C-alpha cells in the first residue's frame, strides 16, 4: 500500500513526466493519474511556501520540455516533480 504524502497537513502528489508510450510532440504531464491540460492551475509547494501556479505548453518546443509555469515570476521553474495539493 502506498503511503499518503502530506505537506502542512495537505495531501500532495508530484507532477510527473508523460507516459512513455505518449508519442504526441506535446505530451501531457501527469498529475494524480490524469493528464494535465494547458491552463490547468495547481497549488504547488515552492521554497517560499504554497503558491498558485498555472501550467501552459509551448508549441515551439516538443516533448515534456514544452511545459512551463506561466505564473509571473515562476517561468524558469520546471513543473515536473513539483508537489501539489490533491
C-alpha positions, 0 to 999 in steps of 0.5 A, a space after each residue: 500500500 502506498 503511503 499518503 504524502 502530506 505537506 502542512 497537513 495537505 495531501 500532495 502528489 508530484 507532477 510527473 513526466 508523460 507516459 512513455 508510450 505518449 508519442 504526441 510532440 506535446 505530451 501531457 504531464 501527469 498529475 494524480 493519474 490524469 493528464 494535465 491540460 494547458 491552463 490547468 492551475 495547481 497549488 504547488 509547494 515552492 521554497 517560499 511556501 504554497 503558491 498558485 501556479 498555472 501550467 501552459 505548453 509551448 508549441 515551439 518546443 516538443 516533448 515534456 520540455 514544452 511545459 512551463 509555469 506561466 505564473 509571473 515570476 515562476 517561468 524558469 521553474 520546471 513543473 515536473 516533480 513539483 508537489 501539489 495539493 490533491 
